[in-house]
Amino acid sequence: MSESRVLVVGFAMTGRAVASFYAGRGVAVRAVDDLDPCSEAAEEMRKAAEAVGADLELAVSNRRLAALAASVDRVVLSPGVPPAHPVFALAPAGRIVSEIQLGSEVALEAGIPLVAVTGTNGKTTVTSLVTAMLQASGRGAVAAGNIGRPLVEAASEGVGVEAPPNRAPEVIVVEAPPNRAPEVIVVEASSFQLAWTTSFRPAVACWLNFAPDHLDWHHDLDEYARAKARIWRNQEESDAAVWNAEDEVVASAARQVAARSVPFGLKLGNGAYREANGRLLTPAGDLIAEVAELPRGLPHDRSNALAAAASALEAGATVGGCRAALMSGVAMPHRIELVAERSGVKFYDDSKATTPSAVAAALAGFASVVLIAGGRNKGLDLGAIPEALVAEELAGSGPGTGRLRGVVAIGEAQDEVVAAFSPFVAVERASTMHEAVAVAVGLAEAGDAVLLSPGCASFDWYRSYGERGDDFSRAVRGRLAGGPSDRRRM
């Protein structure tokens, strides 16, 4: 990395970490952000830029952005920069990279191997599990990337560059021992981040699954799949490609990789990470864990456990460390999280489920459900949720749509929720989360689960899926306590 001038696009947590890294190396850093320069947050952002030594400009014109991009050696994107941003058309070809590309270069320089995890669903869970498994095996592992901590910040600890002390709220970060550079970094990699990598080469790279998502970002599903597949693009024979053999898209892409093939799947045979007779097994048949020992044993939990164990063992974990981490579990806020129970009805926050496939996976774990769904759709077909239930019923593997007691539609996508579910079950609408919970309580019977699993983004009513889940929890507790609880932020 010989850049003498860098433009950082987006100046939230990741952008600040990038700016701090480069400024610490004597590189001239310019930064831009689309934040309103007259907003209350603008002054704080300007102070942050001054603190890390970056020359920040807010809400620049396209002409100014083009001039800035032409004047630097590299344009580094923050994860939240949308694909419609003018920088993609204005920056010179070949100069744009994502933050995880930069972070991987720093890690390579420091001699820190990377374990990368991608997939439509389960990335954060598996990234956290792999990190915990490595730590339980005595290795100094940290989690970074899309999980919340910039990769460049984590990798910088291995090259003596001080990183800024900022952290995103509500982020799961498993830390390395103090005053010790990480031995391995586990990177949660989104399709947006992977799309702008060039030499990103993890020693272990895991692709969990593929389902329609982010069609508000990617032009089509093929582009989305190609972005995911870049996790394996630069791997060599000495590396390991961990892949879900029960996912057609992932399996097809895995046939093209140069790395050593490491398949996993619940119904596979010898030679793969698999489940048999209630036991999670290595390819050699060694016991990783009994399913009954897991804190939760839904199908996607078991698949995630196999993926995590495969990735961790390839990265140097022990079977004992994997088992210990699986038995302890990793707390995942807003992912099928039990909020309360009253009169035989359990209330679950699954606000992190922002795709139809994630909702279908969550529903598979319950015999009878009142589902709260909706929000801001990401260009996805919500009809895929009941279609998955119908397929389950036809295959004789579950009750299918019969598991739905009722559905409550919320947010901008209410009409789409009604259209998707009304052929199979009664659907009611709600204009606030408080009202949604009240309607769900009225529909639920003893033995039911009330499940907030939206299948959509949160940005119509909330700033994040975490804020949405918190509001659901408040609404549930307020309803059960008989008091007011509607604190939605519009």
N, C-alpha and C positions, 0 to 999 in steps of 0.2 A: 504494500500500500504506500504509494509515493505521492498521493494527492497533496497539492499545496493549497487548493481552494475547493470547498465543498458547499453545496446547497442542500439544506435539510428542509424537506417539505412536510409540514405538520409539526407543531411544537408543543405537543403534550408530553406525556412521560417518556415515550420512546424517542421522540425528537430531541428532547433535552439530554437523554443519555448519549445519543449519537453526537450531539454538539459538544458535550463535555469530553467525550473520548477524543475527538479530533482536536479540540482546542488544547487538550493536554499534551498533544503531540506537535503543537506549534502550527497546526493547519488553520488557515483563515476560514472561518465558518460564517456563512450567510444562512438565514433561515426565513421561511415564509409560513404564514398560517392564514386561514380564511376568517379568523375571528374578527368580529366587528371592532375596529380600533377605538370606538367610543364606548364599548361595553365595560361593565365593571371588571370583568375578568382580564381585560386587555392590560391594565396596569400591572397585575400580578405576572402576566406572561412576559411583559417587558423587563421586569425585575429579574425574572428567572433567566432570561436571555443574557442580561448583563452579568449575572452571577457566573454563568458558564462561559462567558466570552464570545457570544454569538451576536452578529449584527442582524437583528430581527426586523422584518417588515410585515405589516398586516394588511390583508385584503388588497393585494397588489393587482394592478391591471394585467391583462394578458400580455401587453407589450412589455411591461416591466418584468413579468415572470420570464418571458422569452429571453430578455437581455440578461437576467440573472443566471438562467440555465446555461446560456452560451458562454458565460464568463468563468465557469467553474470546471473542474476536472471530473466531478462526480455529483450526481443528484441522488440523494438517499431518501427513500419514501418511508414515512411512518405508516403503521398498519391501517389506520383509519382513512387514508386518502382514497376517495372513491374512484372507480375507473373512468368516470366521466370528467374527472378533473382536467383542466386544460394543460397541465404539466406534461401529460403523455403525448400530446400533439406538438408542444412547444419545445421540449427539451431535445437536444441533439441525440440521434440514435446511438445506442450503446453506452450512454452515460447513466441511465437509470438503473438503480438496484434497490432491493428491499433491505430493511435493517438486518434481517437474519443472514443475508449474504455478507454484509459487513461483519456481523458477529461471528460468522463461521471463519472468516479470514483471521480475526483476532484469536479465535480458539486454536486454529491451526498454528499460528505463530507461537502460542503459548504451549502447544503440545497437548491440548485438552481434547479428547475424543468426544464426539457428539452422538447421542441417540435421538433420532427424530421420530415424531409420531404425527400422522395426519389421518384424516377420515372425516366423513360428514358428521358422524355422531361419536361421542365417547372420547374425544381427544384429550380433554382436560382430565378425565378420570384416569385414563391409561397413563398419561404423562405423570400424574401424581403417584400412581401405583408403582411405576417403574422406578421413580426417584426413591420412594419408600423402600422398595425391594433392594435397591443398591445400597442404601444407607444401612438397612438391616443386615446386609452382608459385609458391612465394614468399609464400604467405599464412600468417599467424599463426593456425593452427588448433589446437584442443585437443579431445579426446574427453571426454565426460561422460555422466552418466545411468546406465543399467543396466550399463554397461561397468565401473563401479566408482567413479568420481569423481562426487560429487554435483554436479548442474547448478548449484545455488545457489552452491556454492563456486567453480566455474569462472567463473560470471558475475560474482561479487562482485569478482573481480580488476579488472573494468572500472569499478567504482564506488568503489573505495578502501576496501572493507571487508575486514579481515584474516580469512582463513579458517583453521581449525584444521589443524595439520600431520599429521593422521592419514590413513592410506591402508590399503585392504584388501590383504591378501597375494595374490599370484598374479593380479594384475590388470594388464591391458595399458593403460597410460596414455601417450598421446603428448603430450608437454608443449610449450607455447609457449616461445619464447625468454625467458630470464630478464628480469624487470623490465619486462615488456611485456604489456599487456592483450590478450587474444585478439581477433583480427579476426573470427573465426567459431567457433562451437562446434558440434561434431557430436555429436548426442544419440542414444544408444541408448535406445529407449523400449519398455518392456514393456507388455503389455496391462493389468497391474495399475496401472501408473503412468498410462497414458492414460485409464483408466476414471474417474479422479478429477481430470481437467483440465476447465477451464471456458473459458479464453481462449487456451490454448496454440496458437500460430500460427507454425510454422516457415516460413521462406522457401522451403525445399526439404524435401519430405516423401516418403520412400520406403517403400513397403510391398512386401516381398520375396516373400512366399508365405504360404499359409495351410494348416494341417493340424491335425487334432485334437491338442489339448494343454491342460494346465491345467484339466481337467475336475474336478479336486479343488479348484479355486478358483472357476471360473465355473459357473453353473447348467447351461449347455448351450452347444453350439457357436455358436448364434446370438448369445448374449451375448458370447462370446469374440470373434466377428467384429465385432460392433458396437464393442467396446472398441478393437480394432485400427483400425477405420475412423475413430476420433476423431482420428487423426493428421492427417486432411485437413479436419476439421470446420470450422475457422475460417479456412482459407486463402481467399485472394481471387485475382482474375484475374492479379495481378502475381506470384503465387507459382507454384511448380512442384510438381506431383504426379507422382512417379516410380513406375511400377507395372509389375508382372509380368503381361504380356499373355497368358502361357501358364498362368496360374492362374485358374480360373473364379471363385472367390470374390473374389479381388483385382480381377479385371477387372470383375466386376459392380458392386463398390463404386466403382470408378474412374469409372464412367459418371455418378455423382452429384456429382462434385467440381466446385467453381467454379474451381479453379486451372487453369493451363495443363497439358495432358496430355502426359506424357513416358513412353511405353511402352518396355519392353525385353523381349527374349526371344531365345533361341538360334535359333529358326526363323522369325523375322519377316522381313518384306520392307522395302523402302525406306521411309524416314520414321520408323524406330524404331532404337534401339540394338540391334544384332543380331550374329550370327556368320554368316560366309559364306566358304567355301573356306579354312577354318582361320584366319580373320582376325576380330578384334573390331572392329566399325565403328560410327561415329556415324550419326545419321539421314541426314546428307548423304553418307555413304559414305567419310568420312575414316578412315584407319587409326588405331585406338587401340593395338593390339598384335597380334602374331602369337601364335596359341595355342601354338606350339612354343616361344616365348620364356618362357612362364609357368613358374614353379617347379613348378606342378602343374596338370594340365589336366583334372581330372574334370568331369563335366557341371555339378555345382553350383559348382565353382570358376569356370567360365566364366560362368555366370549371375550369380554374385556379382560378378565383374569388370565385367560390363556394368552392373549396378545401381550399383556404386560409381562407375564412370566417368560414368554419366548424372547421378548426384547431385552429384559433384564439379564437373563441367563447368557444371552449372546454378548452382553456388555460386561460380563464378569461377575454377576451375582451368584449366590449359592441357592440351591433348592430350599435350604432351611430359611434363608433370608426372604425368599419369595413367599414361602408359606407363612412366615411370621407377619409379613406385611398384609397378606390377604386376610388373615384371621383378625388382625387389628382393624383393617379397613381404613379408608381415607374419607374423611368427612367431605361431602360435596354439597355445599349450599345450593338450594333451588333445583336439585336433581332428585326427584321422587323423595323429598324430605318430609317426614312426618311432622305435621304442625300441631295437631290436637286430635283428641278422640272424645266423643260424647254420645251416649245412648247407642253404642254399637256402630257408630259412623266414624270413620277415620278421614282426616283431611290431609292431603299431600300437596306440597309445593313442588311442581315440576316446571317452573318458569323457564328453565334453561332449554327446554324442548322447543326449539324454534323452527323445526322442520316436521312435515308429516311423518317421515320415517321414525323420528324420535318419539312422536306421540304414539304411533303404532307399537313401538317397542315397550313403552310404558304401560299401555293398556293391556298388553299380554300378561302382565303380572297380577291382574285383578280379576276376580270372578264377576263382580258387579260394580259398575262405576257410574257416577254422575260426572261428566266431563265438562270442564270450563275451557273453551277454546276460542281463539281469535286474536286479533291484534293488527299489526301491519304486515300484510302478506309480502313475501319476497319473490313474487312471481311464480309461486309453486301451486300445484294442484292439490287442494285440501281434500278432494275426493279420494286421494290415495289412501287416506286413513280408513274410511269404511271399506274401501276395496281390499285392503290388507286383512280386515276382519272377515270379509266374505270369503276370501281365499283360505283363511284359516278354517272356517266352518266347512267349506267344501272338501278340504283335505282331511277333515275329521280330527284335527289337532287341537280344537278348542271351540268354545261357544260362539265365536265370531261376533257379529253385531248383537247377539243375545246378551253379551256382557254389558251393554249400555243400558243403564236405567233411564238416562236422559242426557241432554246436552244443553249447555248454556252458552250462547254466542255473545262475544264481547268485541269491542274495538272496531276499527275500520273494516275488518273482513267479516262482519256479521252476516252479510248477505251470502258470502261464499260458504260460511259455516252452515247456514240454514240450507243452502242448496246441496251441500255435500251429505248432510246427515238426515235431513227430513224424510227421505224415502225409507229410512230404517228405524227412526226413533223420534220421539217428540223433541223439538228444539224450541227453547225460549230465549228471548233477547234480554240483555241487561246493559244499562248505560253507564254504570260505575262498577267497580270491583265489589263495593259493599252490596249493591243490588245483586250482582252475580252470585255472591256467597249466599245471600238470603234466598234466592231462587233455588240454588242447589240444595240448601238445607230442606226446603219444602219438598223437593223431589226425592231425596235420599231416604232409604229405609235401613233398619238395623242390618249390619253385615256389609253395607255398601262402603265404597271409598268415594269421597269427593276429591277429584283430581284436577288441579290447575295444570294443564299441559297444552299450551296455546297453539303450537304448530306455526307460530308467526313471530315476527320481531315485536319488540315492545314500544317502538318509538312513536306510536300514535298517542299513547297516554303517558308514557314514562321515558326516563332517560336511559334505562338499562333493564335487562331482564331481572337483575338483582333487585332493583327498586320495585318492579312489578311483583316479584315474589314476596318481598317484604310487605307490600300493601295487602296482598292476599292474606298473609299471616295475621296482619293487624285486623283485617276484616273478619277472619274466622274467630279470632280471640274475642273481638268486640261482640260479634254475634252470639257466641256462646256465653259471654258474660252479660249480655243483654244491654250493652252500651253502644255509643256511636263509634264508628271505626273507619269511615270513609275519608281517607286523607290523600286521595289521589292528587298527584301534581299534573296538571294539564300542560 
